[in-house]
Each structure stands twice: as structure tokens, then as C-alpha cells.
């Protein structure tokens, strides 16, 4: 995505520079040339603003998607850890019960 954005910005900059060079080299009066430069500069600034808005929206959308995915993965991890903890607790209780019985049997003997 960054490469596409970079290429689009480079293309837009190239178009603006080419247009500016064309206007400057055109055989018009200075006032007409300045007017064209001003008009094209405003159009270029507007295009850049629109593109930056699109990029910002794309970043926000991707960020929200990644946040949701991360939250889902954290929830899966919590569930797995809870199950593991429950299994460990059950195994520890079972081992303690067996060892506790053995210890009491030894004391009786």
C-alpha cells in the first residue's frame, strides 16, 4: 500500500511540475501565466488534500481491523490459558489426593 501511495504522490508531483514548466515556457503574458500557475497550484493542493484524506481513512480502517483481530487473538489466548490453568489445577489436586492418601497410609503402618 505504501508503494502505491508513494507512486501516486510521485506521479501527481510530476504532473504538477510538468504543468508548471509548460505554463512558464508558454508564450503568454505574465499575468495570464501567473493566473494559470495559481489555478493549477490550487487544483494540485486540493488533489493532495483529497489523497491524504483517503490515505488517512485507509490507515484508520486498517488500524481498526488490526485492533479487532488483536482483541480476538487475546480472547483466544485467555480461553486457552484458562483451560490450561484448570487442567493444571485438576492434575495438581489429583496428585495431591494420591500423595495425601499414600502419606496417611504410611503413617498408619
Buried (B, 14 or more C-beta within 10 A) or exposed (E): EEEEBEEBBEEBEEEBEEBBEEBEEEEEEEEEBEEBBEEBEEEBEEBBEEBEEEBEEEEEEEEEEEEEEEEEEEEEEEEEEEEEEEEEEEEEEEEEEEEEEEEEEEEEE
